[in-house]
């Protein structure tokens, strides 16, 4: 089936997320939340446990693993660059954050594990995969820093709400129906492993005399 291209308004609703299928391409307009910090995810879990307030409104939002550098002048922030980071680093935290915050879109690069797949299915959410190393075209889509959460943290660990226009396209790596391109690749690799090992064994055999 040929992937569909969608231009969609963010934060993404559950209804809109459920219209997407793995392999579809999405161009983003609207507002998104970004962060690249492991300490940030740990702090978010503590906030959900009641140790402190959430840094900004985060429920029913779209949260992406994208590093950003914002230059501050007084109360004003200018984004100098954004760049996606690897989501698998956040596997221990994402299922809880997806469920507790009701996230309908998450993303970055590299995908998430099966626990997050099930959490996204529960909330009606998708994982969007952004172009790795696509700093320049992604940064050009940023139009405004709307607000910054936890400014006491390192710049790329902060949670930043950005207004974007034409961000992407990003690929739907996990859809809201429990389908995952990453799981498909892992399954295919497991199925081919005996064939691959047998071929390696043949190439290592000494030549006949």
Helices and strands as residue ranges (DSSP letters): E 5-10, H 14-17, E 25-35, H 38-48, E 62-73, E 76-84, G 87-90, H 91-101, E 105-108, H 114-123, E 126-129, H 135-140, E 142-149, G 155-157, E 159-174, H 181-204
